[in-house]
Each structure stands twice: as structure tokens, then as C-alpha cells.
Amino acid sequence: MRITLDAALYRTICVVLTVAIFFSNFANYSERWGFIPLYWVEVLVALTAPLLAGSVFGQRLPIRPLMVWCAGFLLISIAWYFPSTQDAVAYQQVQTRILSVIFVFLVLFLLSRPAEQHLARVVVAFTVLLGVALNVYEVFHPLTFSKIPGRSSGLFENSNQSGCALVLGLILSYGVVPSRLRIPFVALAGIGIVTTFTRSAILGWMVVVCYFAVRSKLRVRQLRGLLVFGLVVGGFVFSPYWGELQHNLEARGVLDLSNLQRLAFFSHGTATDQSADDRRTIAELGWRYFEEKPLTGHGTGAFRNVPGSEQGTHNIYIAMMVDHGIIGLFIVPTLILAVVWGVNRTTLDIAGPFALFLMMWGFFSHNVLEERYILLAATLVACQVTSARARRMATAPDRASVPAGAWARA
């Protein structure tokens, strides 16, 4: 018996698997079983090859701003490899960037249609719920996933990445969540982010919520619900029940001195813990290294070998400037510009908070251009913006077909 698979169904399966595997970070988590992330990209290439081949021979693929950015980023990365140390670190960085560009191109193709974009956002919503569930579970079972006691991370095994993914997931999926469930969804995402004790992610969640409120995506009734939720949480914290929970969390190592210092940032406005001091020191070292060659930079991958630092720069702007000189400062801003190019009213509520958060997140991470959940989010936003702009242009009235004087009367 011959089994046939409808092309639309096959494409749907590819979209679901791609978003579920890469946005949940299962692609990296599976490395503990020997299935490295590179294998998942190869699986994605194999899955999309039949669809891509059919499109190449069947129709012309449009050039998009994100494609242009990818080409420029790849050109800069390869060109700056030659003046670099050309060691294993530099070579690995070039490979990583090539793989990132391939991934973006494949996702751009998969999510080129509005139906697939909507489906991807729905899948993202479920990955957010999964991430929150795993993070809350880890509060009561520390070190299940995370390598740092007291800080949840879920499948990311890195608390910072987990917090970032939940914020991005909230931005991407908020619009597809039923309106009556949006406040609980926002609150749940916030709870999952707080369990990571990642200040930048918590701050990002606040920025996104404020953005939605200003843009009136959160109605008065919803804002009231969020306020009530906050009051309930605040009341619980000051109730006798909190004391027992706090004692249990301290016994489990969740509320240790480091995490309490992290939370104190939001009440004192300053970061005084060891992690914050280390990040400031690393950023200063990176900046001094950039000042040695401000025009040309030290070459691709140099930010991984900043003298005196074993952790990179923890700042994508400084990292790119160390590698490529002053031109590196514009790599992330031009990425954001390519993503939101052609944004209009219908896509401002996804492109706006994404741009704000990614621009902010770049100050806390040097892995922005290689972490695939971030690349997937950027590509999905770019596809949404492009599709909405194309629909608007297709439905715009043709001035040539309107009788003379009609525009004046309108």
C-alpha cells in the first residue's frame, strides 16, 4: 500500500518540530545523550530540503532584509577571520556563524506564510508553558536541570537563557493567546522568569508588560486583574504562610545570599553581588581590548580570548567591536533594523517589544547571534512583518484606477 503525505501537512509537521525542538532548547539539552545541536540542524536541513527544492524550481524566492543582513554578517565574519589569530577558537566562531546563517535561512523559508507563522506562535506559547512548569518544578527540586543551586533553568541548563527565552516567548505568543487567558499567561511567564533569578530577564518582562499596557494591548479590566494578582502575591509574602515557604526554600538552597542580592537590585537599584562585579570587570577588560584596535578590531573570535577574562565579554556590542572594530557596533542594531523593516500598525505590537528587549539583552549576553531560540524569534518576527507589509501592499487601492478627483473628495 502506497502512503502519500500532503505537502501542506508535511510543512506543518516541519514547522511544529522546528519550533518545539529549537525554541524549547531541546536541541541543546539532547547533547547529554550524545545528540549534539549540529545534528538537529542537519535534521532540519534534511526535512526542509524537499520543500526548498520544490520552491526553488517552482517559483522565485524573494530577497528579504534579513537575508541581506545575513549575507553581510557572513561576509564580515569570513573577511575578519584572516587578520585574526586563525586558531581553533577563531575557526570555530566562523563555523558557528555560518551555521547560524543557514539556520536563519531555513526558518525564513519554513515560516514564509502567515498560516505557518501563526502555528509557530502557538507552538511557542506551549513551549513557554513547558518552560514555566519545568522552572517551577526545579524550585522544589534544585539542580534538576540547572548547574547553579537555587536558580531554575529548565531544558536550557542556563538560567539566563531560560529567562531570555521566556520573555521572547511572551512577546511572540501573546497575540495568539485567547484574550481571557492573557493575564494568567503573562503572570505565569513572570513566575517562570523570577525562578531564574536573572535580573535582565525580569527587567525585560517588566518592559514588555509596560509596552503592552502603553499600547493598550492590556485593557483596563486586564490591568485590574494583573494588579489584583500582584496584591495577592504581595499579601502572601507578608502573611505567616510565607515564613514557612521561605524556610523551605532556604533549606533547599533556593533563597541563598546570592539570589537575595539579585532580587535586592529591584528595591535598591544597584547590583552589589559577585556576579555583577565580575560582569563589570569583564566589560572593562573587553573595552580596553577594543581600544587597542578601535578601527580594525582583532579579528573574528577575538572576544573569546580577551586578556584577563575566561568568560568572553557578556556583552554582544563589546564582543563585536573587539572582533571587527567600530563597525562591530552596528551589527546587532542592523539585525534589529532588518527584522523590523517595513513594520506597520498590525505588527508593531510584536516587532516593538522584540526590538526593545533584544537591544537591551545585548548588554548582558555575547551569544545573541548564535543561540538558536533567539535567531528563531528574530526570524519569526521578520516573517510576520514582511507578510503583513505584503498583504497591505496587495490590498492597497490602485491610484491609477480611481477616477480623477476621488482622492480629493476622500
TASULFEN-V628624 format. One record per residue. N is the residue number from 1. PHI is phi in degrees with one decimal (none if undefined). OMEGA is omega in whole degrees, 0 to 359 (NA if undefined). NEAR is the number of other C-alpha atoms within 12 Angstrom. Layout:
BEGIN
n=<N/N>
phi=<PHI/PHI>
omega=<OMEGA/OMEGA>
near=<NEAR/NEAR>
END
This chain:
BEGIN
n=<1/2/3/4/5/6/7/8/9/10/11/12/13/14/15/16/17/18/19/20/21/22/23/24/25/26/27/28/29/30/31/32/33/34/35/36/37/38/39/40/41/42/43/44/45/46/47/48/49/50/51/52/53/54/55/56/57/58/59/60/61/62/63/64/65/66/67/68/69/70/71/72/73/74/75/76/77/78/79/80/81/82/83/84/85/86/87/88/89/90/91/92/93/94/95/96/97/98/99/100/101/102/103/104/105/106/107/108/109/110/111/112/113/114/115/116/117/118/119/120/121/122/123/124/125/126/127/128/129/130/131/132/133/134/135/136/137/138/139/140/141/142/143/144/145/146/147/148/149/150/151/152/153/154/155/156/157/158/159/160/161/162/163/164/165/166/167/168/169/170/171/172/173/174/175/176/177/178/179/180/181/182/183/184/185/186/187/188/189/190/191/192/193/194/195/196/197/198/199/200/201/202/203/204/205/206/207/208/209/210/211/212/213/214/215/216/217/218/219/220/221/222/223/224/225/226/227/228/229/230/231/232/233/234/235/236/237/238/239/240/241/242/243/244/245/246/247/248/249/250/251/252/253/254/255/256/257/258/259/260/261/262/263/264/265/266/267/268/269/270/271/272/273/274/275/276/277/278/279/280/281/282/283/284/285/286/287/288/289/290/291/292/293/294/295/296/297/298/299/300/301/302/303/304/305/306/307/308/309/310/311/312/313/314/315/316/317/318/319/320/321/322/323/324/325/326/327/328/329/330/331/332/333/334/335/336/337/338/339/340/341/342/343/344/345/346/347/348/349/350/351/352/353/354/355/356/357/358/359/360/361/362/363/364/365/366/367/368/369/370/371/372/373/374/375/376/377/378/379/380/381/382/383/384/385/386/387/388/389/390/391/392/393/394/395/396/397/398/399/400/401/402/403/404/405/406/407/408/409/410>
phi=<none/-89.3/-105.9/-115.3/-119.0/-61.0/-60.5/-65.6/-65.5/-62.2/-64.2/-60.9/-61.1/-61.7/-63.8/-61.4/-64.5/-61.3/-66.9/-63.0/-74.8/-87.8/-76.5/-80.3/71.4/-61.3/-59.6/-84.5/-63.1/-68.3/-63.7/-65.8/-104.0/92.4/-97.5/-72.0/-55.8/-58.1/-62.5/-67.2/-65.1/-64.2/-62.7/-62.0/-61.5/-65.3/-68.5/-87.8/-55.4/-61.5/-67.6/-67.3/-62.8/-63.2/-73.1/-63.0/-86.6/-96.4/-157.4/-83.6/-83.8/-72.6/-86.9/-115.5/-56.2/-65.8/-64.5/-61.9/-62.7/-59.5/-63.0/-65.2/-63.4/-66.7/-61.7/-63.3/-62.0/-73.4/-62.7/-83.1/-72.1/-66.6/-82.4/-78.5/-69.5/55.4/-88.9/-63.0/-66.4/-64.3/-63.6/-64.4/-66.7/-64.2/-60.2/-61.2/-70.2/-62.5/-64.0/-63.1/-65.4/-60.0/-61.2/-61.9/-62.3/-65.8/-69.0/-57.1/-69.5/-64.1/-104.2/-76.5/-110.0/-56.5/-62.8/-68.3/-65.2/-63.2/-60.9/-61.2/-66.9/-65.6/-63.3/-59.5/-58.3/-69.7/-68.4/-64.1/-62.2/-63.8/-61.8/-63.4/-59.8/-67.3/-66.1/-66.1/-58.9/-72.1/-59.4/-95.7/-136.2/-56.2/68.9/-63.8/-122.4/-71.6/-97.9/-116.1/-57.2/90.2/-115.7/-73.3/-145.3/60.1/-66.9/-75.1/58.3/-142.3/-63.0/-62.6/-66.3/-61.5/-63.3/-62.1/-63.2/-68.1/-66.0/-62.0/-62.7/-62.8/-62.7/-71.7/-102.3/-55.0/-69.9/-101.2/-79.4/-52.2/-55.6/-71.4/-106.7/-69.4/-64.3/-58.5/-65.2/-60.9/-65.4/-62.7/-60.3/-62.0/-63.2/-61.6/-70.7/-62.1/-65.2/-81.9/54.9/-98.1/-60.4/-64.6/-72.5/-63.0/-63.3/-62.8/-60.0/-62.7/-62.0/-64.2/-62.8/-63.7/-61.2/-61.4/-66.1/-65.1/-80.7/63.6/-74.4/-101.5/-74.1/-57.5/-63.8/-70.0/-61.5/-62.8/-63.9/-66.0/-65.3/-61.1/-59.4/-62.5/-66.6/-63.6/-62.8/-61.5/-62.6/-65.8/-61.8/-94.2/-92.9/-62.4/-67.0/-64.6/-58.4/-67.4/-64.9/-61.4/-61.5/-66.3/-67.6/-67.0/-65.1/-84.4/86.7/-77.8/-96.0/-91.2/-61.9/-61.6/-69.3/-65.6/-65.9/-63.5/-69.6/-64.6/-57.4/-80.0/-103.3/-100.6/82.2/-132.6/-104.1/-118.1/-82.3/-63.4/-60.4/-64.8/-63.4/-63.8/-65.0/-63.1/-63.7/-63.8/-63.8/-64.6/-63.1/-63.4/-65.0/-64.5/-66.2/-63.3/-64.4/-68.2/-138.6/-69.2/-89.5/-102.7/75.8/-98.2/106.7/-56.2/88.5/-64.0/-64.9/-77.9/-123.0/-65.5/-56.0/90.0/-127.0/-110.9/-121.0/75.2/-108.0/56.1/-155.3/-67.3/-67.7/-65.8/-59.2/-69.7/-71.7/-62.5/-72.5/-119.9/74.8/-61.4/-65.0/-65.0/-61.9/-96.8/-66.3/-70.4/-57.2/-71.6/-61.3/-62.4/-61.9/-65.2/-68.2/-96.3/-60.7/86.9/-61.8/-134.1/-59.4/-72.0/-113.9/-63.3/-78.7/-110.5/-74.8/-62.2/-64.1/-62.1/-61.6/-61.0/-68.8/-65.0/-63.1/-70.2/-63.0/-60.1/-77.6/-119.3/-146.5/-103.8/-106.3/-56.7/-90.8/-132.8/-80.6/-73.2/-68.3/-71.9/-62.7/-64.7/-62.2/-61.5/-67.7/-63.0/-63.1/-61.1/-65.4/-62.5/-62.8/-63.7/-64.5/-64.6/-67.3/-65.2/-64.5/-65.5/-69.2/-71.0/-96.9/-66.9/-65.5/-83.9/-60.6/-68.9/-93.2/-92.7/-56.3/-57.6/91.0/-64.8/-65.3/-65.1/-68.2/-67.7>
omega=<182/180/179/181/180/183/180/178/179/179/178/179/179/180/182/181/181/182/182/184/186/182/176/183/176/179/177/182/182/180/179/177/177/180/188/182/180/180/180/176/177/176/178/178/181/181/185/183/180/180/182/179/178/180/181/182/184/182/181/179/182/175/182/180/180/176/179/179/180/179/179/180/179/179/179/182/181/181/182/175/185/176/179/178/181/176/183/181/180/180/179/180/177/178/180/181/176/179/178/180/177/180/180/180/180/180/176/180/182/186/184/183/181/181/179/178/178/179/179/180/177/178/177/179/179/177/175/179/177/180/178/181/180/179/179/177/183/174/183/176/185/177/174/179/186/176/180/181/175/181/181/180/183/184/181/182/178/186/180/180/178/179/179/181/180/177/179/179/177/180/185/190/183/184/181/176/178/187/181/182/187/179/175/180/177/181/179/177/178/179/179/180/180/181/178/183/177/185/182/179/177/177/178/177/179/180/181/180/178/179/179/180/180/180/178/173/174/181/183/180/180/176/177/179/178/178/178/178/179/179/178/178/178/178/179/181/182/179/178/181/180/181/180/179/180/179/180/180/177/179/179/179/181/180/175/184/182/181/177/176/177/180/180/178/185/177/182/179/179/178/186/183/183/180/180/179/179/181/178/180/180/179/179/178/179/180/179/178/176/182/178/178/186/183/186/184/184/179/183/178/183/182/177/184/177/181/179/181/177/186/185/184/185/181/186/180/178/180/181/178/175/181/193/181/186/180/180/179/187/184/180/177/178/173/179/178/179/180/187/182/180/181/176/186/184/182/181/184/171/181/182/180/177/181/179/184/182/178/178/184/179/179/184/183/176/182/185/187/180/179/193/176/175/179/179/179/180/181/179/178/179/179/178/181/181/181/180/179/179/179/181/179/181/182/180/179/178/184/182/183/181/180/180/179/181/180/178/181/180/NA>
near=<3/4/5/9/11/11/17/16/15/20/31/27/24/33/39/32/30/45/45/33/33/39/47/44/38/30/33/29/25/21/18/15/11/13/17/18/28/24/18/29/32/20/22/35/26/17/26/32/21/20/27/26/18/15/18/14/11/11/11/11/17/19/18/29/26/36/30/22/30/34/25/25/31/27/20/30/38/28/22/32/31/24/22/29/22/21/19/17/22/29/24/21/33/33/22/27/33/27/29/34/33/29/39/44/37/35/44/41/40/40/37/35/27/25/20/31/38/29/33/43/39/29/34/42/39/30/40/45/34/30/44/39/26/36/42/30/26/33/38/26/24/30/26/24/29/31/20/26/32/38/46/44/45/44/41/41/34/29/38/39/42/46/45/49/55/57/53/48/55/50/48/49/38/39/32/25/27/15/18/17/20/29/33/25/34/44/33/30/45/44/34/43/45/41/43/49/43/45/38/37/40/37/29/38/39/27/28/38/34/22/25/31/23/17/19/15/25/28/19/16/17/25/24/15/22/27/18/17/22/20/15/14/17/14/14/17/16/15/15/12/15/17/14/15/20/23/16/19/25/23/18/20/25/33/29/23/18/25/32/28/24/33/27/19/22/20/12/12/13/15/25/22/21/15/21/23/14/21/26/22/24/32/34/25/30/41/34/24/33/35/21/20/22/24/19/28/38/37/41/42/41/43/44/38/30/32/23/19/24/18/24/36/41/35/36/37/39/42/48/48/40/44/50/40/32/24/29/33/29/26/33/39/26/26/36/37/29/33/40/38/32/29/28/22/17/21/31/30/34/40/41/35/39/44/38/31/40/45/30/29/38/34/27/34/34/34/36/38/42/28/34/41/42/42/39/45/48/48/47/49/50/46/46/40/39/35/32/29/25/21/18/18/14/11/10/13/13/12/12/11/11/14/13/11/11/13/13/9/8/8>
END
